[in-house]
Amino acid sequence: MSGQSISGVANTGNSLFLKIVAAISTFAGWVSAGMITLAVLITCQMIFIRFVLNGSTIWQTEAVIYLMIAATLVGLPYVQRLRGHVNVDLIPIALPMGARRVLAVITLGISALIIAVMLWYGYEFWHVAYARGWKSDTVWSVALWKPYMALPVGLGLLLLQLIADLYAVVMRIDAPFGIEQEGLAARVSGDL
């Protein structure tokens, strides 16, 4: 809608907690970008080895796969902070601010609960791989606890960002869904 003002970045106000979480999420975004850059460089090196030097590659494909998965998981809190996840905002835009706030609290609460469950099982999966000394069935034979560490780290950071977003909405530091103005119903009735 052309009349709506949707903020792109979660507001931190004067809250130290929100500023710290924002800094952590931004750092995670930079780490994620670094992993993607490293994966691209390894891919270029792999192409050079295979097609220019006509050699074989041992670890490159597996490293690129692990780096891209880790970059996705570690980058989740940064994308959440930027409100970059795919969403449909037709209902929040149409609602008045009070109902929008309630919907945001419910949505963030359910999201945090789901991510907490995923974090629990992600940690458990990582811990089993660590405790049992799992290794990949490849020539590289990487210890799987290392790439699996991205599960609890990424999901834990996403949960932290979701809690910060929930806190910001409840404390009225940030607008629900980043939408500052009243809903369509209030605007239409005001135009009459």
Buried (B, 14 or more C-beta within 10 A) or exposed (E): EEEBEBEEEBBBEEBEBBEEBBEBBBBBBEBBBEBBEBBEEBBEEBEEBEEEEEEEBBBBBBBBEBBBBBBBBBBBBBBBBBBBEEEEBEEBBBBBBEBBBEBBBEBBBEBBEEBBEBBEEBBEBBEEBBEEEBEBEEEBEBEBBEBBBBBBBBBBBBBBBBBBBBBBBBEEBBBBBBBBBBBBEBBEEEEE
